[in-house]
Amino acid sequence: MSTIAAPRHRWRRCGALLLVAAAVIAACGGDSRDSADTPGSDMTAADAAADPAGDETSASLQGTVRLGYFPNVTHAPALVGVAEGTFSAALGPNVELQTFTFNAGTEAIEALLAESLDVTFIGPNPAINAFAKSGDDAERIVSGSTSGGAFLVVTPEIDSIEQLAGTTLATPSLGNTQDVALRAWLNDNGLESTPEGGGDVAILPQGNSTTFESFISGAIDGAWVPEPWATRLVEEGGGRVLVDERDLWPDTDGEYVTTHVIVRTDFLNDHPDLVKAVLVGLADAVDAIAADPVAAQDDVVAQITEITGSAPHADTIATSFSNLTFTLDPIAVSLQKSADDAVAVGLLDPVDLDGIYDLALLDEVLAERGKPKLSEL
């Protein structure tokens, strides 16, 4: 698999395609916005190009959208949307789509807060941290993207929670989504950890590629990581899954937010038509994944290879896909628990998440396609 190296800003134009299944979670707020209409029917990029109404709609949009995402399988809807041109097709010929790739949520948030980025795919805890840091002014969650795909993988001789005492476990970074999940799970099971690496279990935040090498060499005993790294630790590192995070979410049938889409609040207020077009492109990409998973996996392999310079194994990506759900549902209830967990383990001050969601534009996109609307937190 590829090493997710330093963020590489990549400027490119892209193009559009389809939408996803949505689950209802109770209606709540979100002011509707005036925005340009987008095609309401499910259509391919070729269909959109041949559809006069679609051409007229996208041609009416103007401006620039700066879109961020990671070269990782948990960001597959972004990778597929760029590869298949769904974002560009929804935005139309008069909008410049600039894409930027990052290897950590903190970097994407820094770019967003510095107003160098308009929209980004990102994990839940960085979004929570940004909302708290900005005094709830800087960003809004406008859609879901990906659920699932996080595991605690350990060495073969560990087969119980009790055996974790005295071990060293890795996470992608301090305070990120998997880091918080591991600390909360350990705490719930009577094992203490500290941000400094002390306690009953030493937690070592580090890059996923470093974690992979450390696990192979025996320097660490396991890691709570997202796909495809969990699959790699099992298939290439000889590890075993001790915790599938889906099992920790019985109230949501195993669904929890892994990646969602956030937008700078100022950009959302000033350009709701462009944000809606991005959501149309996202919906098309999610539908494309559902319609042809093999082609989508090929897109993900090609995109990661182009961005990182290293080609992931196609079989690893295929296995990772089986552990992920691509959905526009932001799974709001899981975000609140992520925040509560971060507070409980001392990585976040108490924060009121009221207002973090603005799903009005997503509801419009879903309604135009005959899908049920989603609710807000």
KEKOL-212305 format. One record per residue (C-alpha): x, y, z; residue number from 1; residue in three letters. Coordinates in nm, 3 decimals. Example, Ala and Ser with C-alpha at 12.3 -4.5 7.8 and 13.67 -1.06 7.14 Angstrom:
<recs>
{{1.230 -0.450 0.780} 1 'ALA'},
{{1.367 -0.106 0.714} 2 'SER'},
</recs>
This chain:
<recs>
{{0.000 0.000 0.000} 1 'MET'},
{{0.106 0.354 -0.047} 2 'SER'},
{{0.276 0.570 0.207} 3 'THR'},
{{0.054 0.870 0.272} 4 'ILE'},
{{0.327 1.126 0.249} 5 'ALA'},
{{0.334 1.502 0.295} 6 'ALA'},
{{0.027 1.680 0.157} 7 'PRO'},
{{0.056 1.757 -0.208} 8 'ARG'},
{{-0.152 2.041 -0.345} 9 'HIS'},
{{-0.284 1.926 -0.680} 10 'ARG'},
{{-0.466 2.166 -0.905} 11 'TRP'},
{{-0.694 2.005 -1.157} 12 'ARG'},
{{-1.030 2.032 -1.320} 13 'ARG'},
{{-1.275 1.750 -1.279} 14 'CYS'},
{{-1.637 1.644 -1.420} 15 'GLY'},
{{-2.015 1.448 -1.277} 16 'ALA'},
{{-2.234 1.127 -1.236} 17 'LEU'},
{{-2.502 0.999 -0.956} 18 'LEU'},
{{-2.645 0.960 -0.575} 19 'LEU'},
{{-2.691 0.733 -0.272} 20 'VAL'},
{{-2.919 0.571 -0.026} 21 'ALA'},
{{-3.013 0.783 0.274} 22 'ALA'},
{{-3.154 0.687 0.611} 23 'ALA'},
{{-3.397 0.900 0.807} 24 'VAL'},
{{-3.287 1.024 1.147} 25 'ILE'},
{{-3.566 1.276 1.249} 26 'ALA'},
{{-3.608 1.627 1.112} 27 'ALA'},
{{-3.456 1.927 1.272} 28 'CYS'},
{{-3.372 2.282 1.166} 29 'GLY'},
{{-3.152 2.411 0.884} 30 'GLY'},
{{-3.269 2.710 0.694} 31 'ASP'},
{{-3.341 2.646 0.332} 32 'SER'},
{{-3.132 2.843 0.087} 33 'ARG'},
{{-3.195 2.998 -0.249} 34 'ASP'},
{{-2.974 2.820 -0.497} 35 'SER'},
{{-2.959 2.725 -0.862} 36 'ALA'},
{{-3.158 2.411 -0.946} 37 'ASP'},
{{-2.960 2.098 -1.023} 38 'THR'},
{{-3.079 1.802 -1.230} 39 'PRO'},
{{-3.310 1.590 -1.017} 40 'GLY'},
{{-3.283 1.262 -1.203} 41 'SER'},
{{-3.014 0.999 -1.164} 42 'ASP'},
{{-2.791 1.030 -1.468} 43 'MET'},
{{-2.440 0.951 -1.578} 44 'THR'},
{{-2.189 1.215 -1.681} 45 'ALA'},
{{-2.265 1.127 -2.043} 46 'ALA'},
{{-2.637 1.170 -1.977} 47 'ASP'},
{{-2.574 1.506 -1.815} 48 'ALA'},
{{-2.368 1.619 -2.110} 49 'ALA'},
{{-2.651 1.526 -2.343} 50 'ALA'},
{{-2.926 1.677 -2.127} 51 'ASP'},
{{-3.013 2.037 -2.221} 52 'PRO'},
{{-3.159 2.123 -1.881} 53 'ALA'},
{{-2.849 1.987 -1.708} 54 'GLY'},
{{-2.625 2.191 -1.937} 55 'ASP'},
{{-2.827 2.505 -1.870} 56 'GLU'},
{{-2.810 2.456 -1.493} 57 'THR'},
{{-2.438 2.390 -1.468} 58 'SER'},
{{-2.358 2.663 -1.719} 59 'ALA'},
{{-2.526 2.917 -1.492} 60 'SER'},
{{-2.273 2.854 -1.212} 61 'LEU'},
{{-1.953 3.058 -1.189} 62 'GLN'},
{{-1.659 3.082 -0.952} 63 'GLY'},
{{-1.398 2.859 -0.792} 64 'THR'},
{{-1.430 2.568 -0.549} 65 'VAL'},
{{-1.127 2.452 -0.351} 66 'ARG'},
{{-1.190 2.091 -0.249} 67 'LEU'},
{{-0.981 1.887 -0.005} 68 'GLY'},
{{-0.960 1.512 0.056} 69 'TYR'},
{{-0.712 1.240 0.150} 70 'PHE'},
{{-0.553 0.975 -0.076} 71 'PRO'},
{{-0.715 0.703 0.132} 72 'ASN'},
{{-0.987 0.445 0.076} 73 'VAL'},
{{-1.206 0.600 0.346} 74 'THR'},
{{-1.226 0.902 0.113} 75 'HIS'},
{{-1.332 0.685 -0.182} 76 'ALA'},
{{-1.632 0.904 -0.278} 77 'PRO'},
{{-1.395 1.198 -0.324} 78 'ALA'},
{{-1.144 0.990 -0.521} 79 'LEU'},
{{-1.415 0.840 -0.742} 80 'VAL'},
{{-1.581 1.179 -0.790} 81 'GLY'},
{{-1.254 1.328 -0.912} 82 'VAL'},
{{-1.169 1.028 -1.131} 83 'ALA'},
{{-1.514 1.004 -1.289} 84 'GLU'},
{{-1.559 1.380 -1.317} 85 'GLY'},
{{-1.880 1.395 -1.115} 86 'THR'},
{{-1.787 1.713 -0.929} 87 'PHE'},
{{-1.681 1.903 -1.240} 88 'SER'},
{{-1.987 1.797 -1.435} 89 'ALA'},
{{-2.217 1.916 -1.155} 90 'ALA'},
{{-2.030 2.245 -1.122} 91 'LEU'},
{{-2.026 2.309 -1.495} 92 'GLY'},
{{-1.781 2.465 -1.740} 93 'PRO'},
{{-1.761 2.807 -1.575} 94 'ASN'},
{{-1.650 2.684 -1.232} 95 'VAL'},
{{-1.286 2.602 -1.163} 96 'GLU'},
{{-1.248 2.303 -0.934} 97 'LEU'},
{{-0.915 2.308 -0.749} 98 'GLN'},
{{-0.832 1.990 -0.558} 99 'THR'},
{{-0.595 1.957 -0.263} 100 'PHE'},
{{-0.485 1.640 -0.088} 101 'THR'},
{{-0.382 1.609 0.276} 102 'PHE'},
{{-0.252 1.332 0.497} 103 'ASN'},
{{-0.398 1.450 0.828} 104 'ALA'},
{{-0.718 1.613 0.943} 105 'GLY'},
{{-0.529 1.881 1.132} 106 'THR'},
{{-0.369 2.001 0.807} 107 'GLU'},
{{-0.703 2.017 0.627} 108 'ALA'},
{{-0.859 2.207 0.918} 109 'ILE'},
{{-0.570 2.454 0.924} 110 'GLU'},
{{-0.624 2.522 0.554} 111 'ALA'},
{{-0.999 2.565 0.607} 112 'LEU'},
{{-0.957 2.801 0.902} 113 'LEU'},
{{-0.699 3.000 0.703} 114 'ALA'},
{{-0.960 3.034 0.424} 115 'GLU'},
{{-0.731 2.848 0.182} 116 'SER'},
{{-0.989 2.571 0.141} 117 'LEU'},
{{-1.366 2.585 0.088} 118 'ASP'},
{{-1.485 2.226 0.121} 119 'VAL'},
{{-1.314 1.916 0.253} 120 'THR'},
{{-1.373 1.551 0.329} 121 'PHE'},
{{-1.260 1.486 0.686} 122 'ILE'},
{{-1.307 1.267 0.993} 123 'GLY'},
{{-1.546 1.354 1.277} 124 'PRO'},
{{-1.307 1.453 1.554} 125 'ASN'},
{{-1.111 1.712 1.351} 126 'PRO'},
{{-1.446 1.865 1.255} 127 'ALA'},
{{-1.553 1.874 1.620} 128 'ILE'},
{{-1.222 2.033 1.720} 129 'ASN'},
{{-1.252 2.300 1.451} 130 'ALA'},
{{-1.608 2.380 1.554} 131 'PHE'},
{{-1.501 2.420 1.916} 132 'ALA'},
{{-1.184 2.613 1.832} 133 'LYS'},
{{-1.365 2.864 1.611} 134 'SER'},
{{-1.648 2.926 1.855} 135 'GLY'},
{{-1.888 2.744 1.622} 136 'ASP'},
{{-1.844 3.000 1.342} 137 'ASP'},
{{-1.595 2.848 1.097} 138 'ALA'},
{{-1.750 2.536 0.946} 139 'GLU'},
{{-2.063 2.331 0.894} 140 'ARG'},
{{-2.112 1.962 0.820} 141 'ILE'},
{{-2.318 1.941 0.502} 142 'VAL'},
{{-2.312 1.568 0.422} 143 'SER'},
{{-2.192 1.227 0.517} 144 'GLY'},
{{-1.957 1.023 0.299} 145 'SER'},
{{-1.826 0.707 0.465} 146 'THR'},
{{-1.910 0.484 0.760} 147 'SER'},
{{-1.706 0.207 0.923} 148 'GLY'},
{{-1.364 0.067 0.846} 149 'GLY'},
{{-1.183 0.109 1.181} 150 'ALA'},
{{-1.031 -0.182 1.373} 151 'PHE'},
{{-0.800 -0.261 1.661} 152 'LEU'},
{{-0.549 -0.505 1.513} 153 'VAL'},
{{-0.306 -0.676 1.753} 154 'VAL'},
{{-0.036 -0.939 1.747} 155 'THR'},
{{-0.162 -1.300 1.726} 156 'PRO'},
{{-0.086 -1.387 2.089} 157 'GLU'},
{{-0.324 -1.119 2.221} 158 'ILE'},
{{-0.680 -1.245 2.236} 159 'ASP'},
{{-0.834 -1.059 2.530} 160 'SER'},
{{-0.868 -0.709 2.670} 161 'ILE'},
{{-0.680 -0.808 2.984} 162 'GLU'},
{{-0.367 -0.888 2.781} 163 'GLN'},
{{-0.345 -0.528 2.662} 164 'LEU'},
{{-0.212 -0.404 2.997} 165 'ALA'},
{{0.152 -0.308 2.950} 166 'GLY'},
{{0.132 -0.301 2.570} 167 'THR'},
{{0.199 -0.021 2.324} 168 'THR'},
{{-0.073 0.056 2.070} 169 'LEU'},
{{-0.058 0.307 1.787} 170 'ALA'},
{{-0.316 0.548 1.646} 171 'THR'},
{{-0.295 0.784 1.345} 172 'PRO'},
{{-0.256 1.104 1.552} 173 'SER'},
{{-0.333 1.243 1.896} 174 'LEU'},
{{-0.699 1.335 1.921} 175 'GLY'},
{{-0.798 1.201 1.581} 176 'ASN'},
{{-1.106 0.982 1.538} 177 'THR'},
{{-0.935 0.645 1.592} 178 'GLN'},
{{-0.721 0.781 1.876} 179 'ASP'},
{{-1.030 0.895 2.066} 180 'VAL'},
{{-1.210 0.567 1.994} 181 'ALA'},
{{-0.921 0.361 2.133} 182 'LEU'},
{{-0.879 0.571 2.448} 183 'ARG'},
{{-1.254 0.565 2.516} 184 'ALA'},
{{-1.276 0.189 2.462} 185 'TRP'},
{{-0.980 0.127 2.695} 186 'LEU'},
{{-1.133 0.357 2.955} 187 'ASN'},
{{-1.466 0.174 2.933} 188 'ASP'},
{{-1.281 -0.151 2.999} 189 'ASN'},
{{-1.086 -0.025 3.300} 190 'GLY'},
{{-0.753 0.050 3.128} 191 'LEU'},
{{-0.605 0.395 3.165} 192 'GLU'},
{{-0.410 0.588 2.903} 193 'SER'},
{{-0.267 0.940 2.898} 194 'THR'},
{{-0.196 1.184 2.615} 195 'PRO'},
{{0.172 1.161 2.708} 196 'GLU'},
{{0.185 0.785 2.648} 197 'GLY'},
{{0.155 0.668 3.009} 198 'GLY'},
{{-0.102 0.462 3.190} 199 'GLY'},
{{-0.190 0.095 3.167} 200 'ASP'},
{{-0.162 0.103 2.787} 201 'VAL'},
{{0.089 0.328 2.611} 202 'ALA'},
{{-0.069 0.493 2.308} 203 'ILE'},
{{0.170 0.606 2.037} 204 'LEU'},
{{0.021 0.850 1.784} 205 'PRO'},
{{0.207 0.825 1.454} 206 'GLN'},
{{0.153 0.809 1.080} 207 'GLY'},
{{-0.019 0.499 0.945} 208 'ASN'},
{{0.276 0.400 0.729} 209 'SER'},
{{0.505 0.422 1.032} 210 'THR'},
{{0.256 0.213 1.229} 211 'THR'},
{{0.263 -0.053 0.959} 212 'PHE'},
{{0.645 -0.069 0.971} 213 'GLU'},
{{0.646 -0.067 1.353} 214 'SER'},
{{0.399 -0.354 1.368} 215 'PHE'},
{{0.601 -0.561 1.122} 216 'ILE'},
{{0.920 -0.502 1.324} 217 'SER'},
{{0.754 -0.581 1.657} 218 'GLY'},
{{0.804 -0.232 1.798} 219 'ALA'},
{{0.432 -0.202 1.878} 220 'ILE'},
{{0.173 -0.457 1.986} 221 'ASP'},
{{-0.116 -0.330 1.780} 222 'GLY'},
{{-0.299 -0.029 1.640} 223 'ALA'},
{{-0.648 0.119 1.608} 224 'TRP'},
{{-0.645 0.226 1.245} 225 'VAL'},
{{-0.878 0.288 0.951} 226 'PRO'},
{{-0.883 0.099 0.626} 227 'GLU'},
{{-0.682 0.004 0.429} 228 'PRO'},
{{-0.425 -0.007 0.707} 229 'TRP'},
{{-0.623 -0.251 0.919} 230 'ALA'},
{{-0.641 -0.495 0.629} 231 'THR'},
{{-0.268 -0.453 0.566} 232 'ARG'},
{{-0.182 -0.522 0.930} 233 'LEU'},
{{-0.383 -0.845 0.910} 234 'VAL'},
{{-0.288 -0.968 0.564} 235 'GLU'},
{{0.074 -0.850 0.547} 236 'GLU'},
{{0.161 -0.814 0.914} 237 'GLY'},
{{0.003 -1.134 1.046} 238 'GLY'},
{{-0.214 -0.948 1.296} 239 'GLY'},
{{-0.560 -1.035 1.422} 240 'ARG'},
{{-0.865 -0.816 1.475} 241 'VAL'},
{{-0.941 -0.771 1.843} 242 'LEU'},
{{-1.208 -0.501 1.792} 243 'VAL'},
{{-1.422 -0.424 1.490} 244 'ASP'},
{{-1.559 -0.079 1.576} 245 'GLU'},
{{-1.890 -0.165 1.413} 246 'ARG'},
{{-1.957 -0.392 1.710} 247 'ASP'},
{{-1.943 -0.089 1.943} 248 'LEU'},
{{-2.240 0.079 1.771} 249 'TRP'},
{{-2.539 -0.153 1.830} 250 'PRO'},
{{-2.787 0.136 1.842} 251 'ASP'},
{{-2.702 0.236 1.483} 252 'THR'},
{{-2.671 -0.117 1.344} 253 'ASP'},
{{-2.293 -0.082 1.333} 254 'GLY'},
{{-2.294 0.248 1.144} 255 'GLU'},
{{-2.075 0.538 1.260} 256 'TYR'},
{{-1.927 0.833 1.079} 257 'VAL'},
{{-1.575 0.785 0.948} 258 'THR'},
{{-1.568 1.062 0.687} 259 'THR'},
{{-1.806 1.349 0.624} 260 'HIS'},
{{-1.800 1.673 0.427} 261 'VAL'},
{{-1.750 2.012 0.588} 262 'ILE'},
{{-1.769 2.359 0.434} 263 'VAL'},
{{-1.640 2.697 0.545} 264 'ARG'},
{{-1.943 2.878 0.684} 265 'THR'},
{{-1.868 3.196 0.490} 266 'ASP'},
{{-1.840 3.000 0.166} 267 'PHE'},
{{-2.165 2.818 0.239} 268 'LEU'},
{{-2.346 3.147 0.303} 269 'ASN'},
{{-2.196 3.323 0.001} 270 'ASP'},
{{-2.211 3.036 -0.252} 271 'HIS'},
{{-2.487 2.789 -0.163} 272 'PRO'},
{{-2.531 2.712 -0.534} 273 'ASP'},
{{-2.171 2.590 -0.561} 274 'LEU'},
{{-2.197 2.387 -0.242} 275 'VAL'},
{{-2.515 2.224 -0.369} 276 'LYS'},
{{-2.340 2.134 -0.694} 277 'ALA'},
{{-2.057 1.970 -0.498} 278 'VAL'},
{{-2.319 1.766 -0.312} 279 'LEU'},
{{-2.476 1.662 -0.642} 280 'VAL'},
{{-2.131 1.547 -0.757} 281 'GLY'},
{{-2.081 1.361 -0.430} 282 'LEU'},
{{-2.419 1.193 -0.458} 283 'ALA'},
{{-2.334 1.087 -0.811} 284 'ASP'},
{{-2.002 0.944 -0.695} 285 'ALA'},
{{-2.165 0.743 -0.416} 286 'VAL'},
{{-2.417 0.604 -0.663} 287 'ASP'},
{{-2.132 0.518 -0.900} 288 'ALA'},
{{-1.962 0.317 -0.625} 289 'ILE'},
{{-2.283 0.128 -0.555} 290 'ALA'},
{{-2.348 0.062 -0.925} 291 'ALA'},
{{-2.000 -0.069 -1.006} 292 'ASP'},
{{-1.778 -0.133 -0.701} 293 'PRO'},
{{-1.501 -0.291 -0.909} 294 'VAL'},
{{-1.468 0.014 -1.132} 295 'ALA'},
{{-1.474 0.235 -0.822} 296 'ALA'},
{{-1.195 0.031 -0.666} 297 'GLN'},
{{-0.992 0.076 -0.984} 298 'ASP'},
{{-1.048 0.452 -0.957} 299 'ASP'},
{{-0.930 0.450 -0.596} 300 'VAL'},
{{-0.616 0.254 -0.682} 301 'VAL'},
{{-0.538 0.486 -0.972} 302 'ALA'},
{{-0.596 0.803 -0.770} 303 'GLN'},
{{-0.389 0.691 -0.472} 304 'ILE'},
{{-0.109 0.585 -0.708} 305 'THR'},
{{-0.114 0.920 -0.887} 306 'GLU'},
{{-0.119 1.125 -0.567} 307 'ILE'},
{{0.131 0.928 -0.359} 308 'THR'},
{{0.349 0.770 -0.626} 309 'GLY'},
{{0.293 0.425 -0.476} 310 'SER'},
{{0.035 0.174 -0.596} 311 'ALA'},
{{-0.187 0.001 -0.337} 312 'PRO'},
{{-0.270 -0.364 -0.386} 313 'HIS'},
{{-0.602 -0.403 -0.563} 314 'ALA'},
{{-0.696 -0.693 -0.333} 315 'ASP'},
{{-0.635 -0.475 -0.026} 316 'THR'},
{{-0.865 -0.205 -0.163} 317 'ILE'},
{{-1.131 -0.464 -0.244} 318 'ALA'},
{{-1.121 -0.604 0.109} 319 'THR'},
{{-1.134 -0.252 0.251} 320 'SER'},
{{-1.444 -0.173 0.045} 321 'PHE'},
{{-1.623 -0.468 0.206} 322 'SER'},
{{-1.566 -0.306 0.547} 323 'ASN'},
{{-1.697 0.038 0.449} 324 'LEU'},
{{-2.037 0.190 0.374} 325 'THR'},
{{-2.054 0.491 0.144} 326 'PHE'},
{{-2.351 0.705 0.233} 327 'THR'},
{{-2.471 1.066 0.237} 328 'LEU'},
{{-2.613 1.006 0.585} 329 'ASP'},
{{-2.385 1.194 0.830} 330 'PRO'},
{{-2.492 0.957 1.113} 331 'ILE'},
{{-2.526 1.250 1.352} 332 'ALA'},
{{-2.576 1.044 1.667} 333 'VAL'},
{{-2.227 0.898 1.633} 334 'SER'},
{{-2.071 1.245 1.610} 335 'LEU'},
{{-2.214 1.340 1.948} 336 'GLN'},
{{-2.072 1.024 2.102} 337 'LYS'},
{{-1.729 1.097 1.948} 338 'SER'},
{{-1.738 1.439 2.114} 339 'ALA'},
{{-1.848 1.292 2.446} 340 'ASP'},
{{-1.570 1.033 2.428} 341 'ASP'},
{{-1.306 1.301 2.357} 342 'ALA'},
{{-1.426 1.495 2.663} 343 'VAL'},
{{-1.424 1.180 2.878} 344 'ALA'},
{{-1.061 1.099 2.795} 345 'VAL'},
{{-0.941 1.455 2.847} 346 'GLY'},
{{-0.875 1.549 2.486} 347 'LEU'},
{{-1.156 1.803 2.447} 348 'LEU'},
{{-1.330 2.055 2.665} 349 'ASP'},
{{-1.708 2.017 2.676} 350 'PRO'},
{{-1.857 2.149 2.353} 351 'VAL'},
{{-2.211 2.220 2.240} 352 'ASP'},
{{-2.250 2.083 1.886} 353 'LEU'},
{{-2.577 2.264 1.823} 354 'ASP'},
{{-2.545 2.426 1.480} 355 'GLY'},
{{-2.261 2.212 1.347} 356 'ILE'},
{{-2.492 2.054 1.087} 357 'TYR'},
{{-2.649 2.237 0.795} 358 'ASP'},
{{-2.822 1.973 0.585} 359 'LEU'},
{{-3.064 2.201 0.401} 360 'ALA'},
{{-2.883 2.171 0.067} 361 'LEU'},
{{-2.840 1.797 0.105} 362 'LEU'},
{{-3.212 1.768 0.175} 363 'ASP'},
{{-3.279 1.955 -0.150} 364 'GLU'},
{{-3.056 1.719 -0.346} 365 'VAL'},
{{-3.220 1.414 -0.190} 366 'LEU'},
{{-3.572 1.548 -0.244} 367 'ALA'},
{{-3.500 1.619 -0.611} 368 'GLU'},
{{-3.403 1.254 -0.648} 369 'ARG'},
{{-3.702 1.118 -0.461} 370 'GLY'},
{{-3.496 1.023 -0.155} 371 'LYS'},
{{-3.602 1.081 0.207} 372 'PRO'},
{{-3.458 1.389 0.374} 373 'LYS'},
{{-3.202 1.361 0.652} 374 'LEU'},
{{-3.214 1.537 0.987} 375 'SER'},
{{-2.973 1.750 1.181} 376 'GLU'},
{{-2.812 1.698 1.519} 377 'LEU'},
</recs>
